[in-house]
């Protein structure tokens, strides 16, 4: 508040009040700046000491930050409060993609098979130009890897194969592409099938990931839209994750929303909302 007074009567009148109006914006700007600086200090305290915060519980972190900023002026060893919400009800939901792990492994298997087959083609051509036993030996090893991949992937197979190609095959490719134009073209064709950023054949896996992302983005968009409506019914904590599908955690209770009366009917309502939302997400996925 800003109060203007005078020790002499009638010194503040309609004539000089206009002069005061010119001064008021200066004080107004100073108050806003002080408020913003205070807000920035609290925001910085929260961001430095806590994780990402959902709007429904942010008030509690501001209380802790305000208390800490006051206490630290008297005691430099002051500590932040631990944020705890007691007597809350947890709810969990998940929309998983059935068979996604098998589909991903199948995509990796196909891409590795393609890459190894392309490498064999280059080595076969090299054997025709230069009769070197090393080419046949490398071709035998690549063929052995190809047979293993077609039988099924085991843990570590992908890393072992890519390491083998990088250490054993690519130095040879760098040599044979200099022998003649035909071999140069074969090596160039091999490289053209590789993803420029990853250095591997990445077609089937890209199709898989694009498919999963398309589905997840649709589900995510629907869930976020529904959640806005649920927050209006009664504020609660909500946290969403995106993996091979979409899953979420919710917490509702009196300690989360200090300004609104809590009744278990809000819990039952949120459970019904959860069921309806999951059914709609299933329809979207279908």
N, C-alpha and C positions, 0 to 999 in steps of 0.2 A: 504493500500500500504506500501511496505517496500523499502526504497531507501538507497543505500550504496554509500558513497562518501569519497574522501580523499583530504586533503588540499595540498597534493604534487602530482604533475603530474606523470602519468605513474605508480603510486603505485598499481593501480588496473589493473591487466593484466591476460593473459591466464594461468599463473602459479598459482597465488593465488586464481583465481576464483573457482578452484576445492575445496578449503577450504571453501569458502562461500557456495558452494553447500551442504556441510555437515551441515551447520547452518540453511539453508532455511527450512527444514522440521520441525525444532523446532518452528520457527515462524508460519509456516503453521498450526501446531497443536494448537498453542495458539490462532490463529485467529478463527479456527473452534470451539474451546471450548468456546470462548467468544460469538461467534454467536449462538451456541447451548444454552448457558446459557440465552442469551437474548430471544431466541425463547421460552424456557421453562417458562420464566417469563411472557411473553405475553400469552402463553397457559394457565398458571395457573390463570392469571387475568381474562381471558375469561371464564374458567370453573367455577371459584368462583362466578362470578357476572352475568353470562348469562346462558341460557338453552342450550340444544343440538343445534348444528349449522349445517345447510346445507352448503355444499361446495360452492354453488353459491353465498352465502352472507357472507362467512367467512371473505373476505377481509375487509368488513366494520367493523367487530369486531376487527380486527387487527389494523385498523386505530384508533379506540376508545381506545384500550389497549395501543398503542404506545403513544397516546396523554396523557393518564392518567399517564403512567409511567414517562413521562417527567414533567408533572405538579406536581406530588406528591413530586418530589425532591425540589420544591420551596414552595409548600403549602401542608402540611400534611392533610388538609381538602378537597383536590381536589376531585371532583366527576367524575364518569364515564359518558360519553355521553349516552343519551337515543337513542337506535337504531331505526330509523324510515326510511322507504322507501316510498317516495311519488310517486303518479301517477303510480300505478301499477294496472294491470288487474288480478282479481281473477278468477280462474276456479276451479270447484269442480266435483268430480266423485265418484260414489258409485256402488258397486256390492253386493247386499244384498241377503241373502238366504231366499226365500219365505217360510213362515210358520215355521221358526226356533224356535220361542218362543213356539209355540204349540207343536212342536216335543220335545223340552226340557222338558216342563211340563208333557208330556205324559211319557217320560222316567223316570222322578222323581216319577210319580204316580205308574208306574210298579215296580220300585225298592222298594218303600215304602210298596206296597201291598205284595211283596215277603217277605220282612223283618217281617211284622206283621203276615203273615201266618205262618212263621217259628216259631215265638214266641208263637203263639196259639198252635202249635203242641207240643212244649216243656211243656207248662202249662197243656195241656190235659193229657200228660203222667204223670206229677206230681200229678194230681188229682187221677189217678189210684193207685198210690203208697201211697200217704198220703191224706186222706179225710179231707182236710183243706178248710174251706170256703174262706180263703184269696186267694187261687189259683183260685177258681171259680169267685171271684170278679174281680181279675186282668184279667182273661180271658174275662170276660164280657166287661171290659174297652178297651182291645186290639181289640176285635171284633167290638166295636162301632167305634173306630178309623179306622178300616179296611173298614167299610161300608162308612164312610165319604170320605175316600180317593178314593174309587171306584166311588163315585158319582161325584168327581171332586175336584181339589186342590184349596184351598183359601189361601190368603196371611197369612203367619205365620204357616200354617199347618205343614210343614216339621220340623220347629224348635220345635214346641210344641210336636210333636210325638217323635222326637229324645230325647228331654229333659225328657219326660215321661218314655221312655225305660231306659234311663240312671239312673234316680232317683228311679223308682218304680220296674222295671222288672229285671234289671241286679243284684241288691243285692239278689233277690230271686233265680236267676239262680246260683249265687255263692253258695247258700245254697243247692239247690236240686242236684247239680252235685256231692255232697259229700254223698248223701244217698245211691246210688247203681251204679253199672257199666252201667246199662241201661240208667238211667237219665244222667249220665256223658257223655255217647255217644250222647244223644239228644242235650245236651248243646254244645258239641264239634261240632256237625253237624251245629248247628245254627251259631256258631262263624266262621266256615269254609267258610260260605257264605258272611262274612263281609270283606270289604276292610281293610287290616291290618293298613293302614295309616289313613283312615278316620273313621273306626269303623261303617260303614253302608254298606248295599247292594248297590253296585255301578256298576252293570253290564250294564243295559240299558243306564244309563247316560254316562258310558265310551264309549259305542258304538256310542252314539250321538256325544260326544266330539271328538272322533277319526275321525268320518265322517266329522265334521265341520272343524277340523284341516287339514285333508287331502285336502279338497276342498280349504280352505284358503291358504294353503302352495303352491298349484299349481297356484292359482290366483296371489299370492304375488310374486312368482318366475317369472311369465310371465310379470307382471307389472314392476318389478325392471329391468328386461332385456330390455323391451321397453323404459324405462325411460333413460337408458344410451344412447340410440340412440337419444332421444329427446333433451338431454343436449348438444349433439354435434351439433344439428341443431341451437340452440340458448340457452345459459345458462339461467336457471330460477330456482326459488325456488320450491321445491317439498317436500311434507310431506305426509306420508302414515300411516294409522291406520288399525288395524286388530281387528274386533269385531265378530259379527255373519255374517261375510262377510268382504269385503275390501273396504275402502274409502280413498280418497286422496284430498289434496288441492294443487293448483299450483298458483304461482304469477309470472308474467312476466312484465318487464318494464325497462326503461332506467336507473332508479336509482339502480336497482339490479346489472346490469352489466356495470360497468363504462368504460370498455376498448373496448366495441363493440358498433357500431352504431345500434340504435333500430329503427325499422320500424314496422308499424302495420301488415305487411305481416307475421312477425314472430308470432304475436298473432293469426292470422287466421290459420297459419300453425299448431300451437299448439292445436287449437280447432279441426282441422281435425285429428291430431294425437290422441287426446282424444277420438273422435268418433270411429276411427278405432280400438284403443286399447280396448275400452269398448265392441265393437262387438266381438273381439277375446276372451276377457275374458268370454263373454256370451257363446261362443262356447266351451271353456274349461269347464265351469260350467255344460253345457249340457252333 
